[in-house]
């Protein structure tokens, strides 16, 4: 896989996984739960997805060559990008009026 394809794969996975807690009522989109998820659980799940997508990015970067060192700025930017990617799912879950 080329470096450009790896980058686009990580960006698309981040976009999908950032919205997954708000679209799915299952825990980590796999495990059914007996109670409705609240916002705190959805944000915790989003944090787990952030680390899993980051692990995928590190794996793909290591496979293409040496891993570049990242400082706190890298994690601040990727964290805010992940939260920005989650906005459509948050809007769908909490700001749209759903018919019962």
N, C-alpha and C positions, 0 to 999 in steps of 0.2 A: 504494500500500500504506500502510495506516495505521501510526502509530507503535507501537501495541500489537502489531500483526501482525509488524512488523519485529523487535521484541524477542523475541517467541515463536519466530520463525524462527531468530534467532541462538542462542537457548537450545537449541532442538531440534538444530540443526546441531552445536553444541558437544557435546551429549550423544552424538550419533551418531559424530562424528569423534574424540572422545576414546577411544571403544571400538574404532575401526577398526583400529589397529595390533595389537590383541590378538585380533581375530576373523579378520582376513585374513592369509594368509601371503604376500601380494604386497606389493611396496614401494609405498607410497602407494595401495594398493588397486587399482593398475593394472598395474605392471610385475612380471612373474614373475621370481623369483630362483631360482638353482640350489642355494642352501644354506638351511637353516632360519634364521629370524630369531632372534637372541638378544635378551636383555632390553635391552641398550644400544641396539641398532638400533630396537627398538620404542619406547624412550623418545625417541630422536632423531626418529623419525617422528611421535610424539605432539607434540613441540615444533613441527614443521613444520605439523601440523594446527592447533595453537594459533594460530600466526601467520596461517594462511589464514582461519580463522574470525574472528579479530580484524580482518583486512582486509575481510571481508564486513560485519562490524559497523560499521567506519568508513565503508564505502561507503553502507550504508543510513542511517547517521546524517547523512552529508553530503547525501544525497538529500532527507532530511526537513528539513534546516535547517543551522545552523552547528554545527560539531564542537566539543563541550565540551572544555576542556583537562583532561588526565588527569595526575596525579602518579604517584609510585611506588606509592602505596597501591592505585590502580586495577589496576595490573598484578600486584601481589601477590595481590589478592583474586581476579581473574579466573584467574590461574595456579593457585591452590589450588582454585578451583571446577572448573577443567578436570581437575585431578588427581583430585578427588573424583568427577567424572563418569566417569572411566576405571576406577573400582573394579570395576564389574560385569565388564568385559572382562578385567581383570587376574585377578579371581577365577576366571573361566571358564578362562583359559589356564593359570594356575599353581597354583591351589589345588584344583580339581576333579581327581579321578582319572579319566583317560580310558582307555577300553578299547581295546586295540590291535586 
